[in-house]
């Protein structure tokens, strides 16, 4: 990625609904060049999609938690099966398969702490492959909205 590609990606991360014409104007390039570059970034998989960010509180899901989960036996089938199961749950925002003492980190958002408890009891405590789980309530969540390439890393 060159500097122009990086600028296109940065602008689109900040404002995905910007028109091609406005983006080209901000970058000081022709709209045709901007469109060609943006399409190339999508085709190369640098830009994977566009989305609308939502406020979880407004969606009736103000309580967030990270769930640390251990599954056994550790096999591809168990990991893939659990990942498929948990990804389909409506409370789940993200699923991470991780190394270390835990096998999964699951980010959930629910209406209240009672619903978190119910979710854990109903969805996890009866699963045979789960040998241990812990929950950590999230007080604040800050995410970088713009991801840039690291200098010197290809």
Secondary structure, 3 states (H helix, E strand, C coil): CCHHHHHHHHHHHHCCCCCHHHHHHHHCCCHHHHHHHHHHHHHCCCCCCCCCCCCCCCCCCCEEEEEEEEECCCCHHHHHHHHHHHHCCCCEEEEEECCCCCCEEEEEEECCHHHHHHHHHHHCCCCCCEEEEEEEEECCCCCCCCCCCCCCCC
